[in-house]
C-alpha cells in the first residue's frame, strides 16, 4: 500500500460509534494492518488542548461561530501532526469524528452556518475521509447512553434531545449528500452484528 486510507466514524452522542471504531481498529490490527486510531476534537497535542475548551463547561460557553474556529484550528493541527503523516506512510487512519461533526453540530444544528463551515474546511483542511461510517441511533436512546457515562465532556449532551434529533436527521441527509463515501449502519442492533457489518464494509473498501 503506497497510500493510506482515511476512515471516519460519525453519529449522534451515544450511538456507539466510539466503541465500534475501537473494535474495528483491533480487528484490522489482528489482520496485520498498520492502523492509527485517533479522535476529534483531539488527536494531537495542540488539538487535545482545544478539546477541553469545547467539550467541557456550560452549554452556552461558546457561540457556534466561535466553536467553528476552535474546531477548525484543532483539525488543522490534527491533520498536520497525525493524520497526513500516517496516510503518507501507508497506514489506515480510523478517526472518531471529523469534519462532518462540525457540519452538523455547528453548521446546521446550532445555526445556519453550514456555508461557513465548508468555506473554512476548503481553505484550511482540504480533505475528506475516504470512507465515513455513520452509526445511526434513536436520539432518546443515544442521549440516555451518553449521559450515563457521567464524564466531564458532556457540554453538547447538555443541549438535550432536541439537538440530538436534529443531528440524527442531519447525518442521514449528509449520507445522501456524500453518498460516494458515507455508509449508514444501524447501531440499534447487537454490537457484534454491527461490528461485523462495519468490518465487511471496510474490507470491501480496502479491496
ABEGO torsion letter per residue (X at the ends): XABBBBBBBBEBBGAGAAAAAAAAAAAAAAAGBBBBBBBOBEGBAAAAAAAAAAABEBAAABBAAAAAAAAAAAAAAAAAAAAAAAAAAGBBBBBBEBAAAAAAAAAAAAEBAAAAAAAAAAAAAGBBBABBBBBBBBAAAAAAAAAAAGBABAAAAAAEAAAAAAAAAAAAAAAAABAAABBBBBAABBAAAAAAAAAAAAAAAAX
